[in-house]
Amino acid sequence: MSNGIKRVKGAFKEVAGKVEKAAGRLVGSEEVAVKGRARELEGRGEQSAAKARERVKGTVQEIAGKVQKHAGDVIDDDEMMAKGKLREVKGQIRQKANE
């Protein structure tokens, strides 16, 4: 399962938990409210974990791009340098998108 899907499932779980918590408070059931809060927090945790995994992937992608770019520079290959720079920037964007 991709991190994007895990992130969406976490968001859904968080919203469902908020609804359950509100419903529990509305009907006066502390047990239901607490279960809802637990589900809400679990969903937030799943989202945070998915974002962290994506940031790590972005860091690896950025570093690999830098290596490729510098290798292209050493062997004087403009195409390799450009591909490395593109990979590096994609990694940075991936990290930024998952802060």
C-alpha positions in Angstrom: 0.0 0.0 0.0 1.4 3.4 -1.0 2.1 6.1 1.5 -0.5 8.3 -0.2 -3.2 5.7 0.5 -2.0 5.2 4.0 -2.2 9.0 4.5 -5.7 9.1 3.2 -6.8 6.2 5.4 -5.2 8.0 8.4 -7.1 11.2 7.5 -10.4 9.2 7.2 -9.8 7.5 10.6 -9.0 10.9 12.2 -12.3 12.4 10.9 -14.3 9.3 11.9 -12.8 9.5 15.3 -13.8 13.2 15.6 -17.3 12.3 14.6 -17.4 9.4 17.1 -16.0 11.6 19.9 -18.6 14.3 19.2 -21.4 11.7 19.1 -20.3 10.3 22.4 -20.3 13.7 24.0 -23.7 14.5 22.5 -25.3 11.4 24.0 -23.4 11.6 27.2 -21.3 8.5 26.7 -17.8 9.1 27.9 -16.8 5.6 26.7 -17.8 6.4 23.1 -16.1 9.8 23.3 -12.8 8.3 24.5 -12.9 5.6 21.8 -13.5 8.4 19.2 -10.5 10.4 20.6 -8.3 7.3 20.4 -9.3 6.7 16.8 -8.7 10.3 16.0 -5.2 10.1 17.4 -4.5 6.8 15.7 -5.4 8.4 12.4 -3.1 11.4 13.0 -0.3 9.0 13.9 -0.8 7.0 10.6 -0.7 10.3 8.6 2.5 11.4 10.4 4.2 8.0 9.8 3.3 8.1 6.1 4.6 11.7 5.8 7.8 10.6 7.5 8.3 7.7 5.1 7.8 10.1 2.2 10.3 12.5 3.6 12.9 9.8 3.9 12.3 8.7 0.3 12.7 12.3 -0.8 16.0 12.6 1.1 17.3 9.5 -0.6 16.1 10.7 -4.0 17.8 14.1 -3.4 21.1 12.5 -2.4 21.0 10.1 -5.4 20.4 13.1 -7.7 23.3 15.0 -6.2 25.6 12.0 -6.7 24.4 11.5 -10.3 24.8 15.3 -11.0 28.4 15.3 -9.7 29.2 12.1 -11.6 28.0 13.8 -14.7 30.2 16.8 -13.9 33.2 14.6 -13.4 32.8 12.7 -16.7 31.6 15.9 -18.5 28.2 14.5 -19.4 25.7 17.3 -19.5 22.7 15.0 -19.9 23.7 13.0 -16.8 24.2 16.3 -14.9 20.7 17.5 -15.9 19.0 14.2 -15.0 20.8 14.3 -11.6 19.7 17.8 -11.0 16.1 16.9 -11.9 16.2 13.9 -9.5 17.6 16.1 -6.8 14.9 18.7 -7.2 12.2 16.0 -7.2 13.5 14.7 -3.9 13.4 18.2 -2.4 9.8 18.7 -3.6 8.8 15.3 -2.1 10.3 16.3 1.2 8.6 19.7 1.2 5.2 18.2 0.2 5.3 16.0 3.3 6.3 18.4 6.0 
